[in-house]
């Protein structure tokens, strides 16, 4: 039976967003990575969270990898699957399997700058605010319904690294909030637009440098 409050977190690297989720007290059933050397696995293990590795290079196709990944996820029967720096493009079948309970955090204010190198692209475009987005995963990359966003100012003289660090601080704040909203049954989607039951703001603006 699915745990009414459990989450499986998917990572590929250092796991800083995963760590922020764990620190928030969200009930994480397992952390799964496609990379055996992902630093986040050790962080999870130190906190007593079960970990699994599903190496994508050992599977001949995306479909085969996604099937193996789904098998590991389903062992924990989570209510929610949260991608936290999981650097794999998922197949439509996988997305459909977890439809409505698969979320991601992306380092831009979607729909602006989907894909990679978001901070450098934001600077090149000359935008004055930048940020991050927690969204439901859809078949189209980085285009699912938006749950919450956090915005930061783009400062004169910013580098991509400096801007990334400022955005990352906000990622660590809003991702656990979005997960709690989901687990508490407070997210309502109508015509692709997500609302939160109650008066919680779905946009956080930080003026911190």
C-alpha positions as CSV (number, residue, x, y, z in Angstrom):
1,X,0.0,0.0,0.0
2,X,1.3,3.5,-0.8
3,X,2.4,5.5,2.2
4,X,0.1,8.5,2.3
5,X,3.0,10.8,3.1
6,X,6.1,9.4,1.5
7,X,8.3,10.8,-1.2
8,X,11.0,9.3,-3.4
9,X,13.7,11.8,-4.5
10,X,15.6,11.4,-7.7
11,X,19.1,12.9,-8.0
12,X,22.2,12.8,-10.2
13,X,24.8,14.8,-8.3
14,X,25.5,16.6,-5.1
15,X,21.9,16.6,-3.9
16,X,21.7,20.1,-2.3
17,X,17.9,20.3,-3.0
18,X,17.5,16.8,-1.7
19,X,19.3,17.8,1.5
20,X,17.0,20.8,1.9
21,X,14.0,18.4,1.6
22,X,15.5,16.1,4.2
23,X,16.2,19.0,6.6
24,X,12.7,20.2,6.2
25,X,11.3,17.1,7.8
26,X,9.5,15.9,4.7
27,X,9.1,12.1,4.9
28,X,11.5,10.7,2.3
29,X,11.1,7.0,1.7
30,X,14.2,6.7,-0.5
31,X,16.7,8.5,-2.7
32,X,17.5,7.1,-6.1
33,X,20.3,8.1,-8.4
34,X,21.4,7.2,-12.0
35,X,25.0,7.9,-10.9
36,X,26.7,5.7,-8.4
37,X,29.1,8.5,-7.5
38,X,26.4,11.1,-6.8
39,X,27.4,12.9,-3.6
40,X,23.8,13.1,-2.5
41,X,23.7,9.4,-1.8
42,X,26.1,9.7,1.0
43,X,24.2,12.6,2.5
44,X,21.0,10.5,2.4
45,X,22.7,7.4,3.9
46,X,24.1,9.5,6.8
47,X,20.6,10.5,7.6
48,X,19.4,6.9,7.5
49,X,17.4,7.2,4.3
50,X,17.5,4.1,2.0
51,X,19.3,4.7,-1.3
52,X,19.4,2.9,-4.7
53,X,21.4,3.3,-7.9
54,X,20.0,2.6,-11.3
55,X,22.9,3.3,-13.7
56,X,21.5,4.6,-17.0
57,X,24.6,3.5,-18.9
58,X,23.8,-0.1,-18.2
59,X,20.5,0.1,-20.2
60,X,20.4,0.1,-24.0
61,X,17.5,2.6,-24.4
62,X,15.8,5.3,-22.5
63,X,12.7,3.1,-22.2
64,X,14.7,0.3,-20.7
65,X,16.3,2.7,-18.1
66,X,13.0,4.3,-17.2
67,X,11.4,0.8,-16.7
68,X,14.2,-0.1,-14.3
69,X,13.9,3.2,-12.5
70,X,10.2,2.7,-12.2
71,X,10.7,-0.7,-10.7
72,X,12.9,0.7,-7.9
73,X,10.6,3.6,-7.3
74,X,7.6,1.4,-7.0
75,X,9.3,-0.8,-4.3
76,X,8.7,2.2,-2.0
77,X,5.2,3.0,-3.3
78,X,5.5,6.7,-2.8
79,X,2.8,9.3,-3.0
80,X,5.1,11.7,-4.7
81,X,8.3,11.5,-6.9
82,X,10.5,14.6,-6.6
83,X,13.2,15.2,-9.1
84,X,16.1,17.2,-7.5
85,X,18.9,17.7,-10.0
86,X,18.0,14.5,-11.8
87,X,19.7,14.9,-15.2
88,X,17.8,12.6,-17.4
89,X,15.1,13.3,-20.0
90,X,12.2,11.0,-19.2
91,X,10.2,9.1,-21.7
92,X,6.5,9.8,-22.2
93,X,5.6,6.4,-20.7
94,X,7.4,7.2,-17.5
95,X,5.8,10.6,-17.2
96,X,2.4,9.1,-17.8
97,X,3.0,6.4,-15.2
98,X,3.6,9.0,-12.5
99,X,1.2,11.7,-13.9
100,X,0.1,14.1,-11.3
101,X,2.6,13.0,-8.7
102,X,6.0,13.7,-10.4
103,X,7.5,17.2,-9.8
104,X,10.7,18.9,-10.6
105,X,12.6,22.1,-9.7
106,X,14.1,24.1,-12.5
107,X,16.6,27.0,-12.2
108,X,14.6,29.6,-14.1
109,X,11.3,31.4,-14.1
110,X,9.5,29.1,-16.5
111,X,8.4,29.3,-19.2
112,X,11.6,31.3,-19.7
113,X,14.9,29.5,-20.2
114,X,13.9,25.8,-20.2
115,X,16.8,23.3,-20.6
116,X,20.4,23.9,-19.6
117,X,22.7,26.9,-18.9
118,X,19.8,28.9,-17.5
119,X,21.8,31.5,-15.6
120,X,24.2,32.3,-18.4
121,X,21.2,32.6,-20.8
122,X,19.4,34.9,-18.4
123,X,22.4,37.2,-18.2
124,X,22.8,37.2,-22.0
125,X,19.1,38.1,-22.4
126,X,19.5,41.0,-20.0
127,X,16.6,40.1,-17.8
128,X,16.2,42.0,-14.6
129,X,14.8,39.2,-12.5
130,X,15.6,35.5,-12.5
131,X,14.7,32.6,-10.3
132,X,13.4,29.0,-10.0
133,X,10.2,27.1,-10.6
134,X,8.7,24.0,-9.0
135,X,6.4,22.4,-11.5
136,X,4.6,19.2,-12.3
137,X,6.5,17.2,-15.0
138,X,4.8,16.9,-18.4
139,X,5.8,15.3,-21.6
140,X,7.3,18.6,-22.8
141,X,10.6,19.3,-21.2
142,X,10.4,22.0,-18.4
143,X,6.8,23.0,-19.4
144,X,4.6,21.3,-16.8
145,X,2.0,23.2,-14.6
146,X,3.7,25.6,-12.3
147,X,3.3,25.1,-8.5
148,X,5.5,27.9,-7.1
149,X,8.3,30.2,-8.2
150,X,11.0,32.2,-6.4
151,X,12.5,35.3,-8.0
152,X,15.7,37.2,-7.3
153,X,17.1,40.4,-8.8
154,X,19.8,40.2,-11.5
155,X,22.5,42.6,-10.2
156,X,25.0,44.7,-12.1
157,X,28.2,42.7,-12.5
158,X,26.6,39.4,-11.9
159,X,28.3,36.3,-13.2
160,X,26.5,33.1,-14.0
161,X,28.0,31.5,-10.9
162,X,26.9,34.3,-8.6
163,X,23.4,34.3,-10.0
164,X,23.2,30.5,-9.7
165,X,24.2,30.7,-6.0
166,X,21.5,33.3,-5.3
167,X,18.9,31.3,-7.1
168,X,19.9,28.0,-5.3
169,X,19.3,29.6,-1.9
170,X,15.7,30.2,-3.0
171,X,15.4,26.7,-4.5
172,X,16.2,25.3,-1.0
173,X,13.4,27.3,0.4
174,X,10.5,26.7,-2.0
175,X,11.0,23.0,-2.9
176,X,10.1,21.7,0.5
177,X,7.1,24.0,0.7
178,X,5.8,22.7,-2.6
179,X,6.2,19.1,-1.5
180,X,4.3,19.8,1.7
181,X,1.5,21.4,-0.2
182,X,1.2,18.3,-2.3
183,X,1.3,15.9,0.6
184,X,-1.3,17.9,2.4
185,X,-3.6,17.7,-0.6
186,X,-3.7,21.5,-1.1
187,X,-2.8,21.7,-4.8
188,X,-5.6,22.1,-7.2
189,X,-5.1,22.1,-11.0
190,X,-7.7,23.6,-13.4
191,X,-6.9,23.9,-17.1
192,X,-3.2,23.5,-16.4
193,X,-3.1,26.2,-13.8
194,X,-2.1,25.1,-10.2
195,X,-3.6,26.9,-7.2
196,X,-3.0,26.3,-3.5
197,X,-6.0,25.9,-1.2
198,X,-5.6,28.7,1.4
199,X,-3.7,31.9,1.1
200,X,-0.2,30.8,0.6
201,X,1.8,32.9,-2.0
202,X,2.9,31.0,-5.0
203,X,5.6,33.6,-5.8
204,X,8.5,34.4,-3.4
205,X,10.6,37.4,-4.2
206,X,14.0,37.8,-2.5
207,X,15.9,41.0,-2.6
208,X,19.0,39.4,-1.0
209,X,22.2,39.9,-2.9
